[in-house]
Amino acid sequence: MTTLSNLHRIARLRLADAGIADAALDARVLVEELTGTTRTDALARPETPIDMRAEAAVQAALARRAAGEPVHRILGAREFYGLRLALSPDTLEPRPDTEALVELALPFAKSACDARGTCRILDLGTGTGAIALALLSAEPRASAVATDIAPGALATAKANAEALGLAGRIAFVRSDWFSEVEGTFDLIVSNPPYIPSADIGGLSREVRGFDPLRALDGGADGLDPYRIIARDGAAHLAPDGTIMVEIGAGQESDVAGIFARHGFRHADTRRDLGGHERAHAFLRQ
């Protein structure tokens, strides 16, 4: 039976030898999650014995991480906006940069609720349900419809909603963008695929090997989903409604131009942790 300090050391060395860039951090997260220990335990009780079952689980996880599988894929969940969300092969990992879209959308949702008593939200391409569920958790008067083309993603999002106690305020619809959407909404949000097709092969192995391709590939120039959202969005907006989208770095002017051609004006933006203008809001002119 090994000790906690020894397991941490083994994990760091295993991932460093495999060329993992953040070997120490990834090793710590895997060991802590799979042994049920904390950073405090490692510092204050390094000689804590680790039973064979937990050690075997860590060793199996290290082998997967050394082969390129991301830490949170291995653990099966990731935190987003304070919510623990289960992952599946049909969903992207919700990433911290996408919290910029939630921060942009939340004041609008609260304002709509103040004015009308509620806010109807449409989340296009919901994946894990991250954006819609974050908004519902922060604004209890809001309700949402979440769509995705992948049945597996919808099943994962629904399970997340149930686990968070939010299932009563969100409906899930299998839809290719707006194809099966009915009604109008105060707020339409989306983190669509925005990687140009030719760039997919150059992504890190953690992304291209484990994230679903359909959630990454935005067409030849990465902008196809924005054309659809801008073209069809107005028909599903309530009066004074807003469309808010996440975009890739450097796509600001192109996306703004697409929405302008469909009668929208740029209204607001939020920067991500790297300083990029990640989330953008559009209003009908």
Solvent accessible surface area in square Angstrom, and as a share of the most:
residue,aa,sasa,rsa
1,M,156,0.70
2,T,16,0.09
3,T,38,0.22
4,L,0,0.00
5,S,43,0.28
6,N,49,0.25
7,L,0,0.00
8,H,10,0.04
9,R,115,0.42
10,I,50,0.25
11,A,0,0.00
12,R,102,0.37
13,L,92,0.46
14,R,95,0.35
15,L,0,0.00
16,A,57,0.44
17,D,125,0.65
18,A,39,0.30
19,G,62,0.60
20,I,12,0.06
21,A,103,0.80
22,D,87,0.45
23,A,12,0.09
24,A,61,0.47
25,L,89,0.44
26,D,17,0.09
27,A,0,0.00
28,R,75,0.27
29,V,36,0.20
30,L,0,0.00
31,V,0,0.00
32,E,27,0.12
33,E,86,0.38
34,L,57,0.28
35,T,27,0.16
36,G,68,0.66
37,T,20,0.11
38,T,71,0.41
39,R,125,0.46
40,T,84,0.49
41,D,26,0.14
42,A,16,0.13
43,L,127,0.63
44,A,64,0.50
45,R,124,0.45
46,P,46,0.29
47,E,118,0.53
48,T,45,0.26
49,P,87,0.55
50,I,7,0.04
51,D,77,0.40
52,M,145,0.65
53,R,209,0.76
54,A,18,0.14
55,E,41,0.18
56,A,61,0.47
57,A,41,0.32
58,V,0,0.00
59,Q,61,0.27
60,A,59,0.45
61,A,4,0.03
62,L,0,0.00
63,A,44,0.34
64,R,105,0.38
65,R,19,0.07
66,A,21,0.17
67,A,75,0.58
68,G,0,0.00
69,E,26,0.12
70,P,15,0.10
71,V,12,0.07
72,H,52,0.23
73,R,27,0.10
74,I,19,0.10
75,L,37,0.18
76,G,31,0.30
77,A,10,0.08
78,R,48,0.17
79,E,118,0.53
80,F,1,0.00
81,Y,54,0.20
82,G,60,0.58
83,L,22,0.11
84,R,141,0.51
85,L,0,0.00
86,A,42,0.32
87,L,21,0.11
88,S,25,0.16
89,P,116,0.73
90,D,62,0.32
91,T,1,0.00
92,L,39,0.20
93,E,8,0.03
94,P,12,0.07
95,R,78,0.29
96,P,59,0.37
97,D,44,0.23
98,T,7,0.04
99,E,53,0.24
100,A,9,0.07
101,L,0,0.00
102,V,0,0.00
103,E,81,0.36
104,L,7,0.03
105,A,0,0.00
106,L,21,0.10
107,P,72,0.46
108,F,47,0.20
109,A,0,0.00
110,K,77,0.33
111,S,67,0.43
112,A,6,0.05
113,C,1,0.01
114,D,103,0.53
115,A,80,0.62
116,R,119,0.43
117,G,49,0.47
118,T,55,0.32
119,C,0,0.00
120,R,91,0.33
121,I,0,0.00
122,L,0,0.00
123,D,1,0.01
124,L,0,0.00
125,G,36,0.35
126,T,10,0.06
127,G,14,0.13
128,T,4,0.03
129,G,0,0.00
130,A,8,0.06
131,I,10,0.05
132,A,0,0.00
133,L,0,0.00
134,A,0,0.00
135,L,0,0.00
136,L,0,0.00
137,S,50,0.32
138,A,30,0.23
139,E,3,0.01
140,P,94,0.59
141,R,100,0.37
142,A,1,0.01
143,S,37,0.24
144,A,7,0.05
145,V,22,0.13
146,A,0,0.00
147,T,1,0.01
148,D,16,0.08
149,I,71,0.36
150,A,4,0.03
151,P,74,0.47
152,G,26,0.25
153,A,0,0.00
154,L,20,0.10
155,A,63,0.49
156,T,15,0.09
157,A,0,0.00
158,K,105,0.44
159,A,52,0.40
160,N,5,0.02
161,A,0,0.00
162,E,97,0.44
163,A,89,0.69
164,L,56,0.28
165,G,66,0.63
166,L,17,0.09
167,A,43,0.33
168,G,83,0.79
169,R,67,0.24
170,I,15,0.08
171,A,51,0.40
172,F,48,0.20
173,V,44,0.25
174,R,144,0.52
175,S,5,0.03
176,D,77,0.40
177,W,46,0.16
178,F,15,0.06
179,S,73,0.47
180,E,103,0.46
181,V,13,0.07
182,E,151,0.68
183,G,44,0.43
184,T,64,0.37
185,F,2,0.01
186,D,12,0.06
187,L,0,0.00
188,I,0,0.00
189,V,0,0.00
190,S,0,0.00
191,N,35,0.18
192,P,5,0.03
193,P,19,0.12
194,Y,35,0.13
195,I,36,0.18
196,P,36,0.23
197,S,48,0.31
198,A,97,0.75
199,D,72,0.38
200,I,22,0.11
201,G,60,0.57
202,G,73,0.70
203,L,40,0.20
204,S,59,0.38
205,R,93,0.34
206,E,40,0.18
207,V,32,0.18
208,R,119,0.44
209,G,52,0.50
210,F,67,0.28
211,D,11,0.06
212,P,20,0.13
213,L,105,0.52
214,R,143,0.52
215,A,26,0.20
216,L,16,0.08
217,D,46,0.24
218,G,2,0.02
219,G,16,0.15
220,A,93,0.72
221,D,60,0.31
222,G,0,0.00
223,L,13,0.07
224,D,63,0.33
225,P,8,0.05
226,Y,0,0.00
227,R,93,0.34
228,I,45,0.23
229,I,0,0.00
230,A,1,0.01
231,R,142,0.52
232,D,40,0.21
233,G,0,0.00
234,A,35,0.27
235,A,80,0.62
236,H,29,0.13
237,L,8,0.04
238,A,16,0.12
239,P,110,0.69
240,D,117,0.60
241,G,2,0.02
242,T,3,0.02
243,I,0,0.00
244,M,7,0.03
245,V,0,0.00
246,E,5,0.02
247,I,0,0.00
248,G,5,0.05
249,A,63,0.48
250,G,63,0.60
251,Q,20,0.09
252,E,52,0.23
253,S,89,0.58
254,D,74,0.38
255,V,1,0.01
256,A,31,0.24
257,G,22,0.21
258,I,4,0.02
259,F,0,0.00
260,A,51,0.40
261,R,177,0.65
262,H,79,0.35
263,G,35,0.33
264,F,1,0.00
265,R,119,0.43
266,H,80,0.36
267,A,43,0.34
268,D,61,0.32
269,T,39,0.22
270,R,81,0.30
271,R,149,0.54
272,D,14,0.07
273,L,147,0.73
274,G,61,0.59
275,G,35,0.34
276,H,86,0.39
277,E,46,0.21
278,R,26,0.10
279,A,0,0.00
280,H,6,0.03
281,A,3,0.02
282,F,2,0.01
283,L,44,0.22
284,R,90,0.33
285,Q,144,0.64
